[in-house]
Amino acid sequence: MLKSDIQKACPGSLIVLFDIDATAIGGDVSRFTGCTGLDGQPVHWRGNAYMPAAVYADGFEVVGQGALPRPTLYLSHVNTALVGMVRALNDLVGARVTRWRTFDQYLDGGPDADPNAHFAPDVFRINKPKGPNGKWLEWELVSSMDQQGRKVPGRQVLRDRCVARYRLWTGSGFDYSKVQCPYTGTGYFDEMGVPCEPASDKCGKRVSDCKLRYPDNQPLPFWGFPGTARTRR
């Protein structure tokens, strides 16, 4: 749907949303957007509420040579619950920031709502605060690859298995609090790839399982390395 809509003269209003995930450093996940819903209410997408706030980021441009981009994230510190967490957790250094871009017709609650219709997310980590600034909280963001002392790749190279954490059925719904796989769809499959009820939904971690859940999506959000092959002599 996204691929066809972006070809239209009026594809819709672009919505930019931010996840600030501080769970790895002892905090919570905060979600913000520069847009507002009806009557100034939060914007809902993928089952999550994004609080309206003065928030934006720049510097995401990617070039074919030179250093990796280091975007800057700006968030107004007026009436945001994030301020306390910033003070308690070393300015959120190490927290993961995800920038999502989608169109307004894909937001939750509409006839065309689609949690999987979005541009490729930009995923960075907070490297250091910038400022001081009396109006904004400012951070320099870095790619997960742009970290001194880190080895590439940062995880084991597995050709045929995805290592991302998949959603968990709790008995009444799915728990997405600690997942890494972005799938939130209503197609349910067991470990063998057989259609099933939500309670039995469990990913088999193969490329084929990813294709079942994303039949029209390229590239797949697969956390393995399917292009890797054994070296032949």
Residue frames as a rotation matrix with the C-alpha (Angstrom) as fourth column:
MET 1
0.565 0.825 0.000 0.00
0.825 -0.565 0.000 0.00
0.000 0.000 -1.000 0.00
LEU 2
0.427 -0.479 -0.767 2.81
0.170 -0.791 0.588 2.43
-0.888 -0.381 -0.256 0.87
LYS 3
-0.594 -0.738 0.321 4.58
0.427 0.049 0.903 1.79
-0.682 0.673 0.285 -2.43
SER 4
-0.259 0.574 0.777 1.50
0.929 -0.073 0.363 2.69
0.265 0.816 -0.514 -4.41
ASP 5
0.691 0.600 -0.402 0.52
0.703 -0.687 0.183 5.68
-0.166 -0.410 -0.897 -2.25
ILE 6
0.091 -0.725 -0.683 3.88
0.278 -0.640 0.716 7.44
-0.956 -0.256 0.143 -2.56
GLN 7
-0.726 -0.299 0.619 3.41
0.654 -0.023 0.756 7.51
-0.212 0.954 0.212 -6.34
LYS 8
0.272 0.932 0.241 0.25
0.956 -0.289 0.038 9.60
0.105 0.221 -0.970 -5.97
ALA 9
-0.131 -0.257 0.957 0.19
0.305 -0.930 -0.208 13.39
0.943 0.264 0.201 -6.32
CYS 10
-0.001 0.191 0.982 -1.26
-0.845 -0.525 0.102 13.61
0.535 -0.829 0.162 -2.79
PRO 11
-0.360 -0.209 -0.909 -0.03
0.026 0.972 -0.233 10.54
0.933 -0.108 -0.344 -0.87
GLY 12
0.634 0.556 -0.537 -1.19
0.579 0.118 0.807 11.89
0.512 -0.823 -0.248 2.48
SER 13
0.687 -0.378 0.620 0.28
-0.580 -0.800 0.155 13.90
0.437 -0.466 -0.769 5.34
LEU 14
-0.004 -0.789 -0.614 3.66
0.130 0.608 -0.783 12.64
0.992 -0.083 0.100 6.48
ILE 15
0.887 0.275 0.370 3.71
-0.348 -0.126 0.929 11.75
0.302 -0.953 -0.016 10.17
VAL 16
-0.110 -0.970 -0.215 7.03
-0.189 0.233 -0.954 11.56
0.976 -0.064 -0.209 12.04
LEU 17
0.883 0.424 0.201 7.14
-0.309 0.204 0.929 9.66
0.353 -0.882 0.311 15.34
PHE 18
-0.143 -0.987 0.076 9.97
-0.609 0.028 -0.793 9.02
0.780 -0.160 -0.605 17.79
ASP 19
0.876 0.224 -0.427 10.59
0.175 0.678 0.714 6.12
0.450 -0.700 0.555 20.19
ILE 20
-0.009 -0.878 0.478 13.12
-0.753 -0.309 -0.580 6.79
0.657 -0.365 -0.659 22.95
ASP 21
0.778 0.281 -0.562 13.88
-0.004 0.896 0.444 3.39
0.628 -0.343 0.698 24.44
ALA 22
0.005 -0.774 0.633 15.84
-0.824 -0.362 -0.436 3.65
0.567 -0.520 -0.639 27.69
THR 23
0.900 0.423 0.107 15.11
-0.408 0.728 0.552 0.10
0.155 -0.540 0.827 28.93
ALA 24
0.540 -0.763 -0.357 18.74
0.463 0.623 -0.630 -0.94
0.703 0.175 0.689 28.36
ILE 25
-0.544 -0.769 0.336 19.92
0.149 -0.483 -0.863 1.71
0.826 -0.419 0.378 30.84
GLY 26
-0.810 0.207 -0.549 17.23
0.587 0.254 -0.769 1.21
-0.020 -0.945 -0.328 33.46
GLY 27
-0.771 0.539 -0.340 14.45
-0.439 -0.836 -0.330 3.45
-0.462 -0.105 0.881 32.12
ASP 28
0.030 0.877 0.479 11.25
0.286 0.452 -0.845 3.13
-0.958 0.162 -0.238 30.13
VAL 29
-0.610 -0.104 0.786 10.11
0.792 -0.051 0.608 3.67
-0.023 0.993 0.114 26.55
SER 30
-0.149 0.534 -0.832 8.83
0.147 -0.820 -0.553 7.18
-0.978 -0.205 0.043 25.76
ARG 31
-0.371 0.124 0.920 7.05
0.919 0.194 0.344 8.05
-0.136 0.973 -0.186 22.53
PHE 32
-0.135 0.246 -0.960 6.61
0.143 -0.954 -0.264 11.50
-0.980 -0.173 0.094 21.04
THR 33
-0.189 0.069 0.979 5.43
0.982 0.031 0.188 13.13
-0.018 0.997 -0.074 17.84
GLY 34
-0.933 -0.172 -0.316 5.23
0.166 -0.985 0.044 16.68
-0.319 -0.012 0.948 16.57
CYS 35
-0.627 0.779 0.018 1.67
-0.142 -0.137 0.980 16.00
0.766 0.612 0.197 15.37
THR 36
-0.802 0.447 0.396 -1.54
-0.443 -0.002 -0.896 15.91
-0.400 -0.894 0.200 17.36
GLY 37
-0.748 0.648 0.147 -4.71
0.652 0.673 0.349 13.87
0.127 0.356 -0.926 17.15
LEU 38
0.013 0.855 0.518 -8.22
0.400 -0.479 0.781 15.23
0.916 0.198 -0.348 17.49
ASP 39
0.860 0.394 0.325 -8.56
-0.059 -0.555 0.830 17.88
0.507 -0.732 -0.454 20.23
GLY 40
0.231 -0.876 0.424 -4.83
-0.858 -0.388 -0.335 17.68
0.458 -0.287 -0.841 20.94
GLN 41
0.794 0.133 0.593 -4.97
-0.455 0.777 0.434 14.02
-0.403 -0.615 0.678 21.96
PRO 42
-0.223 -0.927 0.303 -2.06
-0.428 0.372 0.823 11.56
-0.876 0.054 -0.480 21.47
VAL 43
0.166 0.145 -0.975 -1.49
-0.970 0.201 -0.136 9.96
0.176 0.969 0.174 18.09
HIS 44
0.282 0.003 0.959 -1.95
-0.472 0.871 0.136 6.18
-0.835 -0.491 0.247 18.09
TRP 45
0.456 -0.202 -0.867 0.01
-0.823 0.276 -0.497 3.86
0.340 0.940 -0.040 15.81
ARG 46
-0.239 -0.519 -0.821 1.06
-0.238 0.851 -0.469 0.20
0.941 0.083 -0.327 16.04
GLY 47
0.419 0.526 -0.740 -0.91
0.564 0.488 0.666 0.02
0.712 -0.696 -0.093 19.29
ASN 48
-0.337 -0.626 -0.703 1.21
0.939 -0.273 -0.207 2.72
-0.062 -0.730 0.680 20.95
ALA 49
0.806 0.588 -0.060 0.30
0.590 -0.807 0.018 6.25
-0.038 -0.050 -0.998 22.03
TYR 50
-0.314 -0.893 0.322 2.62
0.895 -0.392 -0.214 9.03
0.318 0.221 0.922 20.87
MET 51
0.258 0.407 -0.876 2.39
0.783 -0.620 -0.057 12.15
-0.566 -0.671 -0.479 23.00
PRO 52
0.678 -0.003 0.735 2.20
0.537 -0.680 -0.498 15.48
0.501 0.733 -0.460 21.15
ALA 53
0.492 -0.602 -0.629 5.34
0.509 -0.386 0.769 17.50
-0.706 -0.699 0.117 21.86
ALA 54
0.825 -0.381 -0.417 7.67
-0.556 -0.681 -0.477 20.02
-0.102 0.625 -0.774 20.31
VAL 55
0.219 -0.726 0.652 10.08
-0.043 0.660 0.750 17.43
-0.975 -0.192 0.113 18.92
TYR 56
0.964 0.017 -0.266 12.12
-0.267 0.052 -0.962 17.18
-0.003 0.998 0.055 15.75
ALA 57
0.323 -0.897 0.301 15.47
0.259 0.389 0.884 15.94
-0.910 -0.208 0.358 14.47
ASP 58
0.889 -0.114 -0.443 17.82
-0.452 -0.367 -0.813 16.86
-0.070 0.923 -0.378 11.68
GLY 59
-0.014 -0.998 -0.059 21.01
-0.976 0.001 0.220 15.53
-0.219 0.061 -0.974 10.13
PHE 60
0.342 0.215 0.915 19.75
-0.211 0.966 -0.148 12.12
-0.916 -0.142 0.376 8.98
GLU 61
0.743 -0.025 -0.669 21.16
-0.668 -0.085 -0.739 12.56
-0.038 0.996 -0.080 5.48
VAL 62
0.490 -0.560 0.668 23.21
0.174 0.813 0.555 9.61
-0.854 -0.156 0.496 4.27
VAL 63
0.534 -0.412 -0.738 26.09
-0.828 -0.431 -0.359 10.08
-0.170 0.803 -0.571 1.84
GLY 64
0.945 -0.101 -0.310 28.13
-0.050 0.894 -0.445 7.50
0.322 0.436 0.841 -0.01
GLN 65
0.079 -0.971 -0.225 31.43
0.590 0.227 -0.775 8.47
0.803 -0.072 0.591 1.55
GLY 66
-0.401 -0.317 0.859 32.86
-0.415 -0.774 -0.479 10.03
0.817 -0.548 0.179 4.67
ALA 67
-0.985 -0.030 0.170 31.69
-0.171 0.302 -0.938 9.70
-0.023 -0.953 -0.303 8.25
LEU 68
-0.457 0.876 -0.155 28.33
0.803 0.481 0.353 8.27
0.383 0.037 -0.923 9.23
PRO 69
-0.101 0.480 0.872 25.65
-0.039 -0.877 0.478 10.88
0.994 0.014 0.107 10.00
ARG 70
-0.738 -0.049 -0.673 25.27
0.665 0.119 -0.737 12.12
0.116 -0.992 -0.056 13.58
PRO 71
-0.064 0.810 0.583 21.76
0.413 -0.510 0.754 13.58
0.908 0.290 -0.302 13.76
THR 72
-0.982 -0.112 0.151 20.58
-0.076 -0.496 -0.865 15.92
0.171 -0.861 0.478 16.49
LEU 73
-0.209 0.938 -0.277 17.33
0.754 0.335 0.566 15.26
0.623 -0.091 -0.777 18.37
TYR 74
-0.893 0.016 0.449 15.48
-0.220 -0.888 -0.405 18.23
0.392 -0.460 0.796 19.87
LEU 75
-0.132 0.875 -0.465 12.70
0.712 0.411 0.570 17.89
0.690 -0.256 -0.677 22.45
SER 76
-0.077 0.195 0.978 11.05
-0.418 -0.897 0.145 20.65
0.905 -0.398 0.151 24.42
HIS 77
-0.771 -0.266 -0.579 11.48
0.361 0.567 -0.741 20.08
0.525 -0.780 -0.341 28.15
VAL 78
-0.701 0.600 0.386 8.24
-0.709 -0.647 -0.280 21.88
0.082 -0.470 0.879 28.98
ASN 79
0.151 0.872 0.466 5.69
-0.904 0.312 -0.291 19.54
-0.399 -0.378 0.835 30.60
THR 80
0.309 -0.080 -0.948 7.38
-0.563 0.788 -0.250 16.31
0.767 0.610 0.199 29.52
ALA 81
0.934 0.087 0.346 7.70
-0.336 0.541 0.771 13.33
-0.121 -0.836 0.535 31.83
LEU 82
0.709 -0.697 -0.105 11.06
0.459 0.569 -0.682 12.60
0.536 0.436 0.723 30.20
VAL 83
0.365 -0.613 0.701 12.90
-0.482 -0.768 -0.422 15.29
0.797 -0.183 -0.575 32.17
GLY 84
0.594 -0.100 0.798 13.05
-0.768 0.224 0.600 13.24
-0.239 -0.969 0.056 35.37
MET 85
0.882 -0.263 0.390 14.40
0.311 0.948 -0.065 10.23
-0.353 0.179 0.918 33.51
VAL 86
0.620 -0.685 0.382 17.01
0.185 -0.345 -0.920 12.42
0.762 0.641 -0.087 31.80
ARG 87
0.317 -0.486 0.815 18.26
-0.815 -0.579 -0.028 13.62
0.485 -0.655 -0.579 35.18
ALA 88
0.601 0.006 0.799 18.25
-0.629 0.621 0.468 10.16
-0.493 -0.784 0.377 36.74
LEU 89
0.707 -0.229 0.669 19.84
0.400 0.909 -0.113 8.26
-0.582 0.347 0.735 33.86
ASN 90
-0.220 -0.966 -0.140 22.93
0.376 -0.216 0.901 10.23
-0.900 0.145 0.410 32.84
ASP 91
-0.282 0.182 -0.942 21.15
-0.640 -0.767 0.043 12.32
-0.715 0.615 0.333 30.19
LEU 92
0.701 0.658 0.275 19.88
-0.319 0.634 -0.704 9.07
-0.638 0.406 0.655 28.57
VAL 93
-0.067 -0.800 -0.596 23.28
-0.994 0.003 0.108 8.31
-0.085 0.600 -0.796 27.05
GLY 94
-0.932 -0.308 0.190 23.02
-0.280 0.946 0.162 4.86
-0.230 0.098 -0.968 25.45
ALA 95
-0.094 0.968 0.235 19.23
-0.057 0.230 -0.971 4.97
-0.994 -0.105 0.034 24.94
ARG 96
-0.732 -0.101 0.674 17.96
0.607 0.355 0.712 3.85
-0.311 0.929 -0.198 21.55
VAL 97
-0.255 0.623 -0.739 16.09
-0.345 -0.773 -0.533 6.37
-0.903 0.119 0.412 19.39
THR 98
-0.597 0.160 0.786 13.92
0.708 0.566 0.423 5.21
-0.377 0.809 -0.451 16.49
ARG 99
-0.541 0.443 -0.715 12.45
-0.494 -0.855 -0.157 7.67
-0.681 0.268 0.681 14.02
TRP 100
-0.411 0.532 0.741 9.37
0.699 0.705 -0.120 6.37
-0.586 0.468 -0.661 12.19
ARG 101
-0.711 0.270 -0.650 7.82
-0.520 -0.824 0.226 8.00
-0.474 0.498 0.726 9.12
THR 102
-0.634 0.613 0.471 4.39
0.718 0.693 0.064 7.05
-0.287 0.379 -0.880 7.83
PHE 103
-0.779 0.463 0.423 1.29
-0.059 -0.726 0.685 8.73
0.624 0.509 0.593 6.39
ASP 104
-0.715 0.484 0.505 -1.70
-0.688 -0.362 -0.629 9.85
-0.121 -0.797 0.592 8.44
GLN 105
0.224 0.881 -0.416 -4.09
-0.899 0.351 0.261 7.37
0.376 0.316 0.871 6.80
TYR 106
-0.037 -0.313 -0.949 -2.10
-0.031 0.950 -0.312 4.47
0.999 0.017 -0.045 8.26
LEU 107
-0.754 -0.233 0.614 -2.54
-0.570 -0.232 -0.788 5.57
0.326 -0.944 0.042 11.89
ASP 108
-0.888 0.417 -0.196 -4.62
0.460 0.801 -0.384 3.40
-0.003 -0.431 -0.903 14.21
GLY 109
-0.432 0.829 -0.354 -8.38
0.252 -0.266 -0.930 3.82
-0.866 -0.491 -0.094 14.12
GLY 110
-0.192 0.330 -0.924 -8.82
-0.802 -0.596 -0.046 4.68
-0.566 0.732 0.379 10.44
PRO 111
0.805 0.575 0.145 -10.18
-0.375 0.683 -0.627 2.50
-0.460 0.450 0.766 7.61
ASP 112
0.751 -0.594 -0.290 -6.68
-0.132 0.296 -0.946 2.25
0.647 0.748 0.144 6.09
ALA 113
0.578 -0.539 0.612 -4.81
-0.783 -0.155 0.603 1.72
-0.230 -0.828 -0.512 9.37
ASP 114
0.845 -0.390 -0.366 -1.69
0.122 0.807 -0.578 -0.33
0.520 0.444 0.729 8.72
PRO 115
0.839 -0.539 0.074 1.10
-0.214 -0.202 0.956 -0.84
-0.501 -0.818 -0.284 11.30
ASN 116
0.189 -0.799 0.571 3.43
0.614 0.550 0.567 -2.18
-0.767 0.243 0.594 8.62
ALA 117
0.541 0.033 0.840 3.09
0.768 -0.427 -0.477 0.75
0.343 0.903 -0.257 6.19
HIS 118
0.854 -0.345 -0.390 6.08
-0.038 -0.788 0.614 2.93
-0.519 -0.509 -0.686 6.94
PHE 119
0.636 -0.746 -0.194 9.41
-0.471 -0.176 -0.864 4.00
0.611 0.642 -0.464 5.53
ALA 120
0.211 -0.641 -0.738 12.53
0.556 0.699 -0.449 2.22
0.804 -0.316 0.504 6.77
PRO 121
0.964 0.197 -0.176 13.01
0.252 -0.483 0.839 3.31
0.081 -0.853 -0.515 10.40
ASP 122
0.177 -0.918 0.356 16.10
-0.215 -0.389 -0.896 5.30
0.960 0.082 -0.266 11.40
VAL 123
0.906 0.104 -0.410 17.64
0.328 0.438 0.837 3.69
0.267 -0.893 0.362 14.48
PHE 124
0.022 -0.897 0.441 20.32
-0.107 -0.440 -0.891 5.51
0.994 -0.028 -0.106 16.46
ARG 125
0.294 0.009 -0.956 21.62
0.911 0.300 0.283 5.74
0.290 -0.954 0.080 20.00
ILE 126
0.964 0.028 0.266 22.06
-0.053 -0.954 0.294 8.80
0.262 -0.297 -0.918 22.18
ASN 127
0.248 -0.962 -0.111 25.77
0.631 0.248 -0.735 9.58
0.735 0.113 0.669 22.22
LYS 128
-0.664 -0.448 -0.599 25.85
0.746 -0.454 -0.487 12.73
-0.054 -0.770 0.635 24.35
PRO 129
0.468 0.816 -0.339 23.73
0.775 -0.564 -0.287 15.73
-0.425 -0.128 -0.896 25.34
LYS 130
-0.420 -0.522 0.742 24.21
0.768 -0.640 -0.015 19.05
0.483 0.564 0.670 23.59
GLY 131
0.680 0.665 0.309 23.64
0.391 -0.685 0.614 22.47
0.620 -0.297 -0.726 25.04
PRO 132
-0.585 0.773 -0.246 22.90
0.604 0.213 -0.768 23.74
-0.541 -0.598 -0.591 27.62
ASN 133
-0.805 0.455 0.380 19.72
0.089 -0.541 0.836 25.21
0.586 0.707 0.395 26.20
GLY 134
-0.887 0.442 0.135 16.93
-0.285 -0.294 -0.912 26.78
-0.363 -0.848 0.386 28.20
LYS 135
-0.054 0.924 -0.378 14.23
-0.961 -0.150 -0.231 25.73
-0.271 0.351 0.896 25.71
TRP 136
0.595 0.245 -0.766 15.25
-0.626 0.739 -0.249 22.35
0.505 0.627 0.593 24.30
LEU 137
0.395 -0.541 0.743 16.69
-0.261 0.709 0.655 19.05
-0.881 -0.452 0.139 25.39
GLU 138
0.642 -0.257 -0.723 19.28
-0.755 -0.046 -0.654 18.30
0.135 0.965 -0.223 22.71
TRP 139
0.422 -0.530 0.735 21.19
-0.148 0.760 0.633 15.11
-0.895 -0.376 0.242 22.01
GLU 140
-0.171 -0.530 -0.831 23.74
-0.984 0.044 0.174 13.99
-0.056 0.847 -0.529 19.47
LEU 141
0.717 0.461 0.523 22.74
-0.403 0.886 -0.229 10.63
-0.569 -0.046 0.821 18.00
VAL 142
-0.383 -0.848 -0.367 25.07
-0.876 0.207 0.435 8.03
-0.293 0.488 -0.822 16.53
SER 143
0.399 0.409 -0.821 24.56
-0.682 0.731 0.033 4.91
0.614 0.546 0.570 14.48
SER 144
0.902 -0.034 0.430 25.06
-0.299 0.668 0.681 1.64
-0.310 -0.743 0.593 16.33
MET 145
0.682 -0.698 0.218 28.09
0.702 0.542 -0.462 1.10
0.204 0.468 0.860 14.05
ASP 146
0.204 -0.592 0.779 29.60
0.103 -0.779 -0.619 4.52
0.974 0.206 -0.098 14.85
GLN 147
0.936 0.074 0.344 30.86
-0.332 -0.136 0.934 3.68
0.116 -0.988 -0.102 18.31
GLN 148
0.116 -0.993 -0.007 34.49
-0.845 -0.095 -0.526 3.69
0.521 0.067 -0.851 19.32
GLY 149
-0.611 -0.496 0.618 35.79
-0.757 0.593 -0.273 0.29
-0.232 -0.634 -0.738 20.30
ARG 150
0.367 0.813 0.452 32.89
-0.512 0.582 -0.631 -1.62
-0.776 0.000 0.630 18.79
LYS 151
-0.773 -0.577 0.263 33.64
-0.149 0.569 0.809 -4.56
-0.616 0.586 -0.526 16.50
VAL 152
0.128 0.791 -0.598 31.73
-0.915 -0.138 -0.379 -5.19
-0.382 0.596 0.706 13.28
PRO 153
-0.044 0.973 0.226 29.54
-0.061 -0.229 0.972 -7.15
0.997 0.029 0.070 13.17
GLY 154
-0.467 -0.103 0.878 28.33
-0.807 -0.356 -0.471 -6.59
0.361 -0.929 0.083 16.72
ARG 155
0.286 0.565 0.774 26.52
-0.755 0.630 -0.181 -9.93
-0.590 -0.532 0.607 16.86
GLN 156
-0.436 -0.495 0.752 27.14
-0.056 0.849 0.526 -13.46
-0.898 0.187 -0.398 15.70
VAL 157
-0.418 0.228 -0.879 26.76
-0.902 -0.217 0.372 -14.04
-0.106 0.949 0.297 11.96
LEU 158
-0.491 0.387 0.780 24.03
0.084 0.912 -0.401 -16.66
-0.867 -0.131 -0.481 11.52
ARG 159
-0.985 0.017 -0.170 22.92
-0.170 -0.149 0.974 -17.35
-0.009 0.989 0.150 7.97
ASP 160
-0.593 0.760 -0.267 19.61
0.166 0.440 0.882 -19.11
0.788 0.479 -0.387 8.50
ARG 161
-0.017 0.596 -0.803 18.31
0.963 0.225 0.147 -17.87
0.268 -0.771 -0.578 11.85
CYS 162
0.081 0.164 0.983 16.89
-0.005 -0.986 0.165 -14.56
0.997 -0.018 -0.079 13.01
VAL 163
-0.555 -0.381 -0.740 17.91
0.703 0.260 -0.662 -13.55
0.444 -0.887 0.124 16.53
ALA 164
-0.694 0.353 0.628 15.35
-0.407 -0.911 0.062 -10.76
0.594 -0.213 0.776 17.06
ARG 165
-0.894 0.447 0.030 12.96
0.171 0.401 -0.900 -11.20
-0.415 -0.799 -0.435 19.99
TYR 166
-0.676 0.728 0.114 9.43
0.179 0.012 0.984 -11.90
0.715 0.685 -0.139 18.75
ARG 167
-0.289 0.664 0.690 6.17
-0.810 -0.553 0.194 -10.84
0.510 -0.503 0.698 20.40
LEU 168
-0.972 -0.056 -0.227 4.75
0.084 0.823 -0.562 -12.94
0.218 -0.566 -0.795 23.25
TRP 169
-0.101 0.995 0.002 1.11
-0.075 -0.009 0.997 -13.94
0.992 0.100 0.075 23.75
THR 170
-0.840 -0.264 0.475 0.03
-0.429 -0.215 -0.877 -13.13
0.334 -0.940 0.067 27.32
GLY 171
-0.769 0.638 -0.046 -3.38
0.572 0.654 -0.496 -14.79
-0.286 -0.408 -0.867 27.30
SER 172
0.312 0.901 -0.302 -5.35
0.608 -0.433 -0.666 -11.69
-0.730 0.024 -0.683 26.32
GLY 173
0.982 -0.066 -0.174 -3.02
-0.172 -0.683 -0.710 -9.95
-0.072 0.727 -0.683 23.88
PHE 174
0.518 -0.855 0.031 0.57
0.673 0.386 -0.631 -9.61
0.527 0.348 0.775 22.72
ASP 175
0.712 -0.428 -0.557 3.39
0.300 -0.531 0.792 -8.16
-0.635 -0.731 -0.250 24.79
TYR 176
0.700 -0.453 0.552 5.55
0.516 -0.214 -0.829 -5.81
0.494 0.865 0.084 22.71
SER 177
0.979 -0.205 -0.014 7.49
-0.142 -0.725 0.674 -4.23
-0.149 -0.658 -0.738 25.57
LYS 178
0.214 -0.969 0.120 10.81
-0.430 0.017 0.903 -5.92
-0.877 -0.245 -0.413 24.87
VAL 179
0.618 0.062 0.783 10.47
0.538 0.693 -0.480 -7.13
-0.572 0.718 0.395 21.29
GLN 180
-0.386 -0.768 -0.511 12.90
-0.107 -0.514 0.851 -6.35
-0.916 0.383 0.116 18.49
CYS 181
-0.749 0.233 0.621 10.88
0.659 0.367 0.657 -7.78
-0.075 0.900 -0.429 15.61
PRO 182
-0.905 0.363 -0.221 8.58
-0.348 -0.932 -0.104 -5.02
-0.243 -0.017 0.970 14.25
TYR 183
-0.730 0.647 -0.221 5.76
0.122 0.441 0.889 -7.39
0.673 0.622 -0.401 13.26
THR 184
-0.832 0.546 0.102 2.35
-0.271 -0.238 -0.933 -6.41
-0.485 -0.803 0.346 14.70
GLY 185
-0.622 0.573 -0.533 0.10
-0.664 -0.025 0.747 -7.97
0.415 0.819 0.396 12.06
THR 186
0.053 0.779 0.625 -2.93
-0.893 0.318 -0.320 -10.22
-0.447 -0.541 0.712 12.43
GLY 187
0.513 -0.002 -0.858 -1.51
-0.522 0.793 -0.314 -13.19
0.682 0.609 0.406 10.53
TYR 188
0.329 -0.320 0.888 -0.65
-0.871 0.260 0.417 -15.92
-0.364 -0.911 -0.193 13.05
PHE 189
0.537 -0.267 -0.800 1.72
-0.407 0.749 -0.523 -18.83
0.739 0.607 0.293 12.35
ASP 190
0.943 -0.244 0.228 3.35
-0.098 0.450 0.888 -21.46
-0.319 -0.859 0.400 14.52
GLU 191
0.164 -0.986 -0.035 7.03
-0.476 -0.111 0.872 -22.44
-0.864 -0.126 -0.488 14.48
MET 192
-0.368 -0.250 0.896 6.44
0.522 0.742 0.421 -24.65
-0.770 0.622 -0.143 11.43
GLY 193
-0.952 -0.011 -0.306 4.83
-0.207 -0.713 0.670 -21.84
-0.226 0.701 0.676 9.47
VAL 194
-0.601 0.799 0.002 1.31
0.683 0.512 0.522 -23.27
0.416 0.315 -0.853 9.76
PRO 195
-0.397 0.534 0.747 -1.58
-0.358 -0.839 0.409 -20.79
0.845 -0.105 0.525 10.26
CYS 196
-0.505 0.151 -0.850 -2.81
0.731 0.598 -0.328 -20.90
0.458 -0.787 -0.413 13.85
GLU 197
0.689 0.723 -0.052 -4.66
0.588 -0.516 0.622 -19.07
0.423 -0.459 -0.781 16.60
PRO 198
0.530 -0.495 0.689 -3.02
-0.412 -0.860 -0.301 -16.05
0.741 -0.125 -0.659 18.31
ALA 199
0.768 -0.196 0.610 -2.14
-0.579 0.194 0.792 -18.11
-0.274 -0.961 0.035 21.40
SER 200
0.639 -0.524 0.563 0.05
0.469 0.845 0.255 -20.42
-0.610 0.101 0.786 19.27
ASP 201
0.938 -0.277 0.208 1.71
0.021 -0.554 -0.832 -17.65
0.345 0.785 -0.514 17.27
LYS 202
0.564 -0.825 0.037 5.46
-0.065 0.001 0.998 -18.18
-0.823 -0.565 -0.053 17.40
CYS 203
0.683 -0.336 -0.649 8.10
-0.730 -0.301 -0.613 -17.35
0.011 0.892 -0.451 14.81
GLY 204
0.919 -0.352 0.176 10.33
0.350 0.936 0.043 -20.17
-0.179 0.022 0.984 13.55
LYS 205
0.456 -0.764 -0.456 13.15
-0.169 -0.578 0.799 -17.61
-0.874 -0.287 -0.392 12.99
ARG 206
-0.281 -0.521 0.806 13.68
0.736 0.422 0.529 -18.59
-0.616 0.742 0.265 9.33
VAL 207
-0.932 -0.060 -0.358 13.57
-0.177 -0.785 0.593 -16.35
-0.317 0.616 0.721 6.26
SER 208
-0.700 0.712 -0.062 10.45
0.320 0.390 0.864 -18.25
0.639 0.585 -0.500 5.19
ASP 209
-0.112 0.650 -0.751 8.74
0.990 0.005 -0.142 -17.26
-0.089 -0.760 -0.644 8.45
CYS 210
-0.551 -0.159 -0.819 9.60
0.210 -0.977 0.049 -13.62
-0.808 -0.145 0.571 7.80
LYS 211
-0.977 0.175 -0.122 8.14
-0.162 -0.237 0.958 -13.85
0.138 0.956 0.260 4.29
LEU 212
-0.418 0.872 -0.254 4.89
0.818 0.483 0.312 -15.26
0.394 -0.077 -0.916 5.70
ARG 213
0.090 0.434 -0.896 4.48
0.844 -0.511 -0.163 -12.18
-0.529 -0.742 -0.413 7.84
TYR 214
0.014 -0.147 -0.989 5.75
-0.290 -0.947 0.137 -9.71
-0.957 0.285 -0.056 5.25
PRO 215
0.226 0.110 0.968 4.62
0.670 0.704 -0.236 -11.13
-0.707 0.702 0.085 1.89
ASP 216
0.704 0.112 0.701 4.98
0.653 -0.490 -0.578 -7.80
0.279 0.865 -0.418 0.07
ASN 217
0.940 -0.328 -0.097 7.77
-0.222 -0.800 0.557 -6.16
-0.260 -0.502 -0.825 2.07
GLN 218
0.472 -0.867 0.160 11.31
0.840 0.387 -0.380 -5.67
0.267 0.313 0.911 0.79
PRO 219
-0.468 -0.641 -0.608 13.74
-0.340 0.766 -0.546 -5.68
0.816 -0.048 -0.576 2.43
LEU 220
0.493 0.619 -0.611 12.61
0.283 0.550 0.786 -8.08
0.823 -0.560 0.096 5.12
PRO 221
0.398 -0.334 0.855 13.32
-0.810 -0.565 0.156 -7.14
0.431 -0.755 -0.495 8.76
PHE 222
0.890 -0.103 -0.444 15.32
0.175 0.977 0.124 -10.38
0.421 -0.188 0.888 9.14
TRP 223
0.696 -0.616 0.370 18.06
-0.707 -0.495 0.505 -10.33
-0.128 -0.613 -0.780 11.76
GLY 224
0.526 -0.578 0.624 20.09
0.348 0.815 0.462 -13.10
-0.776 -0.026 0.630 10.17
PHE 225
-0.103 -0.647 -0.756 22.58
-0.678 -0.510 0.529 -13.02
-0.727 0.567 -0.386 7.32
PRO 226
0.630 0.478 0.612 20.99
0.003 0.786 -0.618 -15.11
-0.777 0.392 0.494 4.55
GLY 227
0.890 -0.322 -0.323 23.60
-0.398 -0.203 -0.895 -13.96
0.222 0.925 -0.309 2.00
THR 228
0.070 -0.907 0.415 26.40
-0.953 0.061 0.296 -15.52
-0.294 -0.417 -0.860 4.01
ALA 229
0.902 0.148 -0.405 27.86
-0.296 0.895 -0.333 -18.73
0.313 0.420 0.852 2.58
ARG 230
0.681 -0.697 0.224 30.69
0.183 0.458 0.870 -20.99
-0.709 -0.552 0.440 3.55
THR 231
0.287 -0.684 -0.671 34.03
-0.859 -0.494 0.136 -20.17
-0.425 0.537 -0.729 1.96
ARG 232
0.941 0.023 0.339 34.95
0.121 0.910 -0.398 -22.67
-0.318 0.415 0.853 -0.73
ARG 233
0.107 -0.980 -0.166 38.53
-0.493 -0.198 0.847 -23.51
-0.863 -0.009 -0.504 -1.52
